[in-house]
Amino acid sequence: MRLLFLAVLRPHTGNAVTAGRLRDHLEAAGHACILRDAFDFDSPSEIANLIMEENLEAALALHLYRGGRLLQGHGIPFGIIFGGTDLNEDANHREKNEVMGKVLEEARFAVAFTESMKDIAQLQWPHAVGKIFVQSQGVSTIPNDTFNWNTFLECSEIDQSADNLYVFLLICGLRKVKDPLYLVDVFSEWHQEVPSVYMVIVGPEVDPTFTREVKDRVRRAPGVRLIREMCQEDLHAVLKSCFALVNSSISEGMSAAILEAMDLEVPVLARNIPGNAAVVEHGVTGLLFANPQEFIQLAKRLVSDPALEKEIVANGREYVKRHHSWQVERDTYQRLIRKLETS
């Protein structure tokens, strides 16, 4: 089957990684999968032309609003995958909510990453009950074995001579919903007390205006570094070598970086929002903080308590193995796509 897959494909972001992984799942089942960025299309008519040109038989969209609305009315069956923005932001806008409800009427199936996302969707659009399935994201990490951590530290202007260096890594696209500046001030104050702690923010420059604000703030914040986006293999190598992963997002569907950190046996400190709390059990698989001050308290505790770090890492790795299997994810999507074949 020839299949169109629409997603938001900002390079090296969670959505792009997820979309690439799901395309591999579908192609492994023998489908021809045409992956395109939803932002490259301004109207459904452009999608109609693409369907004709590529002789497409079905479609899948990652993001109900941004992708799904472009798939309506073309006469080909399609499924959708909820993004965090769909349920946490777009659903609160009346016009977008109505559009998403109509997309769900036409969709053959919908996928939510968590039970809580499914509950929110069913509350918003009761007519979709029965067609929403839960499939958590699968995890596959591929750190570059030849990556040089010391060179990375040198390029990041991090003092390698400090005893017991602690690098806290925040992976995110530079946009407001990811809130990369949330912890900058308190972390900088901590660094001035304890020079061996650093926070490194790494990710693509998604919002140019906001990126300028981030660069300006980081430039004036001792102990905080901003690194340009990296390829996935190098990013996994950095993640594997750092002390802990940090997530300070205002909104998340399901953070791929958190799951990858757990898979690589790196402790996680995440902002206590529904998307993060769905995968991080406080004190068990990671640590959840409600404000910047609590983050510092928990980070200091993690630094001073190796037994806690060891326990969280072991629990996180086991959680990922049990609940975020790459093979189970593959089986689920290959099964769901068959619903489009038989439509």
C-alpha positions as CSV (number, residue, x, y, z in Angstrom):
1,M,0.0,0.0,0.0
2,R,1.2,3.5,-0.9
3,L,0.8,5.6,2.2
4,L,1.2,9.4,3.0
5,F,2.6,10.2,6.4
6,L,2.2,13.8,7.5
7,A,4.1,15.0,10.6
8,V,5.8,18.1,11.9
9,L,9.4,17.5,10.9
10,R,11.6,20.0,12.7
11,P,15.1,18.4,12.5
12,H,16.3,16.3,15.5
13,T,13.1,17.0,17.5
14,G,11.0,14.4,19.3
15,N,8.3,14.5,16.5
16,A,10.8,14.0,13.7
17,V,12.4,11.1,15.6
18,T,9.0,9.5,16.3
19,A,7.9,10.0,12.7
20,G,11.1,8.4,11.3
21,R,10.7,5.4,13.6
22,L,7.1,4.9,12.7
23,R,7.9,5.1,9.0
24,D,10.4,2.3,9.5
25,H,7.7,0.2,11.2
26,L,5.4,0.7,8.2
27,E,8.0,0.1,5.6
28,A,9.0,-3.1,7.4
29,A,5.5,-4.4,6.7
30,G,5.9,-3.8,3.0
31,H,4.2,-0.4,2.6
32,A,5.6,2.5,0.6
33,C,5.6,5.4,3.1
34,I,5.9,9.0,1.8
35,L,6.9,11.1,4.8
36,R,6.2,14.8,4.4
37,D,6.3,17.9,6.7
38,A,2.7,19.2,7.4
39,F,4.1,22.7,7.4
40,D,5.0,22.4,3.7
41,F,1.4,22.4,2.8
42,D,-1.0,25.4,3.0
43,S,-4.2,23.8,2.0
44,P,-5.9,20.4,1.5
45,S,-5.9,21.1,-2.3
46,E,-2.1,20.7,-2.2
47,I,-2.5,17.3,-0.5
48,A,-5.1,16.3,-3.1
49,N,-2.5,17.0,-5.9
50,L,0.1,15.0,-4.0
51,I,-2.3,12.1,-3.6
52,M,-2.9,12.1,-7.4
53,E,0.7,12.5,-8.3
54,E,2.0,9.7,-6.0
55,N,-1.0,7.5,-6.4
56,L,-1.5,7.3,-2.6
57,E,-4.0,4.9,-1.2
58,A,-4.1,5.9,2.5
59,A,-2.6,8.3,5.0
60,L,-1.4,8.8,8.6
61,A,-0.9,12.1,10.4
62,L,1.1,12.8,13.5
63,H,-0.8,15.7,15.1
64,L,-4.6,15.8,14.8
65,Y,-4.8,19.5,14.0
66,R,-1.6,20.3,12.1
67,G,-1.7,17.2,10.0
68,G,-5.2,15.7,10.3
69,R,-7.0,18.7,9.0
70,L,-5.2,18.4,5.7
71,L,-6.4,14.9,5.1
72,Q,-10.1,15.5,5.1
73,G,-12.3,15.0,2.1
74,H,-9.8,13.2,-0.2
75,G,-11.6,9.9,-0.4
76,I,-8.7,7.9,1.1
77,P,-8.8,6.3,4.5
78,F,-6.5,7.7,7.2
79,G,-5.5,7.4,10.8
80,I,-4.1,10.0,13.2
81,I,-1.7,10.1,16.2
82,F,-2.4,12.7,18.9
83,G,0.4,15.2,19.7
84,G,0.8,16.8,23.0
85,T,-0.1,20.2,21.5
86,D,-3.4,18.8,20.2
87,L,-4.7,18.0,23.6
88,N,-2.9,20.5,25.8
89,E,-3.2,23.6,23.7
90,D,-5.2,23.4,20.4
91,A,-8.2,21.7,22.1
92,N,-8.7,24.8,24.2
93,H,-9.4,26.9,21.1
94,R,-13.0,26.6,19.9
95,E,-12.4,26.8,16.2
96,K,-9.5,24.3,16.3
97,N,-11.5,22.0,18.6
98,E,-14.3,21.9,16.0
99,V,-11.9,21.2,13.2
100,M,-10.2,18.3,15.2
101,G,-13.6,16.9,16.0
102,K,-14.5,16.7,12.3
103,V,-11.2,15.1,11.5
104,L,-11.8,12.4,14.1
105,E,-15.2,11.7,12.6
106,E,-13.5,10.8,9.3
107,A,-10.4,9.1,10.8
108,R,-10.5,5.3,10.9
109,F,-8.4,5.2,14.1
110,A,-6.6,7.5,16.5
111,V,-3.6,6.8,18.7
112,A,-2.8,8.3,22.1
113,F,0.5,7.8,23.8
114,T,-1.0,7.5,27.3
115,E,-4.3,6.6,29.0
116,S,-4.6,10.1,30.3
117,M,-4.3,11.5,26.7
118,K,-7.0,9.0,25.6
119,D,-9.3,10.2,28.5
120,I,-8.8,13.9,27.5
121,A,-9.6,13.1,23.9
122,Q,-12.7,11.1,24.7
123,L,-13.9,13.9,26.9
124,Q,-13.4,16.5,24.2
125,W,-14.8,14.4,21.4
126,P,-17.2,11.7,22.8
127,H,-18.1,10.5,19.2
128,A,-14.5,9.2,18.9
129,V,-14.9,6.7,21.7
130,G,-14.1,3.2,20.3
131,K,-11.6,4.4,17.7
132,I,-8.9,5.7,20.1
133,F,-6.1,3.2,20.9
134,V,-3.3,3.7,23.4
135,Q,0.3,2.9,22.3
136,S,3.2,4.4,24.2
137,Q,6.2,5.4,22.3
138,G,8.8,2.8,21.7
139,V,12.5,3.5,22.5
140,S,15.6,2.8,20.5
141,T,18.9,4.5,21.4
142,I,22.0,4.4,19.2
143,P,24.8,6.4,20.8
144,N,27.8,7.1,18.6
145,D,30.6,4.9,20.1
146,T,33.3,7.2,18.6
147,F,31.9,10.4,20.1
148,N,34.5,12.2,22.2
149,W,33.0,13.5,25.5
150,N,36.1,15.5,26.5
151,T,36.1,17.3,23.1
152,F,32.4,18.1,23.6
153,L,33.1,19.6,27.0
154,E,36.0,21.6,25.6
155,C,33.9,23.0,22.8
156,S,31.1,23.8,25.3
157,E,33.7,25.7,27.4
158,I,33.1,23.5,30.4
159,D,36.0,23.2,32.9
160,Q,37.0,19.6,32.8
161,S,39.4,20.0,35.8
162,A,36.6,20.4,38.2
163,D,36.3,17.6,40.7
164,N,33.2,15.4,40.2
165,L,31.8,17.2,37.2
166,Y,28.0,17.2,37.0
167,V,26.5,18.0,33.6
168,F,22.7,18.4,33.5
169,L,21.3,18.1,29.9
170,L,18.2,19.8,28.7
171,I,17.1,18.6,25.2
172,C,14.5,20.6,23.4
173,G,13.6,22.7,20.4
174,L,14.0,26.4,21.2
175,R,10.3,27.4,21.5
176,K,8.3,28.8,24.4
177,V,6.3,25.6,25.1
178,K,9.5,23.9,26.0
179,D,10.4,26.7,28.5
180,P,14.2,26.2,28.3
181,L,14.8,29.4,30.4
182,Y,12.7,28.1,33.3
183,L,15.7,27.0,35.3
184,V,18.4,29.2,34.0
185,D,18.6,31.7,36.8
186,V,18.4,29.2,39.7
187,F,20.9,26.9,38.0
188,S,23.3,29.8,37.4
189,E,23.1,30.7,41.1
190,W,23.9,27.1,42.0
191,H,26.9,27.0,39.7
192,Q,28.3,30.1,41.3
193,E,28.2,28.2,44.6
194,V,29.3,24.9,43.2
195,P,31.4,25.4,40.0
196,S,31.3,21.7,39.1
197,V,27.7,21.8,38.1
198,Y,26.6,22.8,34.6
199,M,23.4,22.9,32.6
200,V,23.7,22.3,28.8
201,I,20.7,23.2,26.6
202,V,20.8,21.5,23.2
203,G,18.3,21.6,20.4
204,P,17.2,23.2,17.1
205,E,16.4,26.9,16.7
206,V,12.7,26.5,16.1
207,D,11.4,30.0,17.0
208,P,13.8,32.6,15.7
209,T,12.5,35.4,18.0
210,F,12.5,33.2,21.1
211,T,15.9,31.8,20.1
212,R,17.4,35.3,20.3
213,E,16.0,35.7,23.8
214,V,17.4,32.3,24.9
215,K,20.9,33.1,23.5
216,D,20.9,36.5,25.3
217,R,19.9,35.0,28.6
218,V,22.3,32.1,28.4
219,R,25.1,34.4,27.4
220,R,24.7,36.2,30.8
221,A,24.2,33.0,32.9
222,P,27.3,31.5,34.4
223,G,27.3,27.7,34.3
224,V,24.7,27.4,31.5
225,R,25.6,26.6,28.0
226,L,23.6,26.5,24.7
227,I,24.6,24.0,22.0
228,R,23.3,23.7,18.5
229,E,21.3,20.7,17.4
230,M,23.2,17.4,16.9
231,C,22.6,14.2,15.0
232,Q,20.7,11.6,16.9
233,E,23.7,9.3,17.4
234,D,25.8,12.1,18.8
235,L,23.0,13.4,21.0
236,H,22.5,9.9,22.5
237,A,26.3,9.8,23.2
238,V,26.1,13.1,25.0
239,L,23.0,11.9,26.9
240,K,24.8,8.7,28.0
241,S,27.7,10.7,29.3
242,C,25.9,13.4,31.2
243,F,24.9,13.2,34.9
244,A,21.2,13.7,34.4
245,L,18.5,14.7,31.9
246,V,16.3,17.7,32.6
247,N,12.8,18.4,31.2
248,S,11.3,21.8,31.9
249,S,8.5,21.9,29.4
250,I,5.1,23.6,30.0
251,S,3.4,20.9,27.9
252,E,4.4,17.4,26.6
253,G,2.7,14.5,24.9
254,M,5.3,12.0,25.7
255,S,8.9,13.1,25.9
256,A,11.2,10.9,23.8
257,A,14.2,12.4,25.5
258,I,13.0,11.2,28.9
259,L,12.5,7.7,27.6
260,E,15.9,7.7,25.9
261,A,17.6,8.8,29.1
262,M,15.9,6.0,31.0
263,D,17.0,3.5,28.3
264,L,20.6,4.8,28.6
265,E,20.5,4.6,32.4
266,V,20.6,8.3,33.0
267,P,18.5,9.8,35.9
268,V,15.7,12.1,34.9
269,L,14.5,15.3,36.6
270,A,11.3,16.5,35.0
271,R,8.8,19.3,35.5
272,N,5.6,18.0,37.1
273,I,3.2,18.2,34.2
274,P,0.7,15.5,33.1
275,G,2.8,14.3,30.1
276,N,5.9,13.9,32.2
277,A,4.1,12.5,35.3
278,A,2.6,9.8,33.0
279,V,6.1,8.3,32.5
280,V,8.1,9.5,35.5
281,E,7.0,8.2,38.9
282,H,8.5,10.5,41.5
283,G,11.3,8.9,43.5
284,V,11.0,5.7,41.6
285,T,11.8,6.2,37.9
286,G,12.8,9.8,38.2
287,L,12.3,13.0,40.1
288,L,9.5,15.5,39.5
289,F,9.7,19.2,40.4
290,A,6.9,21.8,40.7
291,N,9.1,24.9,40.6
292,P,12.7,26.0,40.0
293,Q,13.5,26.0,43.8
294,E,12.3,22.4,44.1
295,F,14.4,21.4,41.1
296,I,17.6,22.7,42.8
297,Q,16.7,20.8,46.0
298,L,16.2,17.6,44.1
299,A,19.3,18.1,41.9
300,K,21.4,18.6,45.0
301,R,19.9,15.5,46.6
302,L,20.7,13.5,43.5
303,V,24.3,14.7,43.4
304,S,24.8,13.8,47.1
305,D,23.0,10.5,47.1
306,P,24.6,7.9,44.8
307,A,22.3,5.2,46.2
308,L,19.2,7.2,45.0
309,E,20.8,7.8,41.6
310,K,21.5,4.0,41.2
311,E,17.9,3.1,42.3
312,I,16.3,5.6,39.9
313,V,18.4,4.5,37.0
314,A,17.6,0.8,37.6
315,N,13.9,1.4,37.9
316,G,13.8,3.7,34.8
317,R,15.6,1.1,32.7
318,E,13.2,-1.6,33.8
319,Y,10.2,0.7,33.2
320,V,11.2,1.4,29.6
321,K,11.8,-2.3,28.9
322,R,8.4,-3.2,30.2
323,H,6.3,-0.3,28.8
324,H,8.1,1.2,25.8
325,S,9.0,-1.8,23.7
326,W,10.1,-0.9,20.2
327,Q,8.8,-4.3,19.0
328,V,5.3,-3.8,20.6
329,E,5.1,-0.4,19.0
330,R,5.9,-1.9,15.6
331,D,3.3,-4.6,16.0
332,T,0.6,-2.1,17.0
333,Y,1.1,0.3,14.1
334,Q,1.4,-2.6,11.6
335,R,-1.9,-3.9,12.9
336,L,-3.7,-0.5,12.9
337,I,-2.5,0.2,9.3
338,R,-4.4,-2.9,8.2
339,K,-7.6,-1.1,9.2
340,L,-6.8,1.3,6.3
341,E,-6.2,-1.6,3.9
342,T,-9.6,-3.1,4.6
343,S,-11.6,0.2,4.6
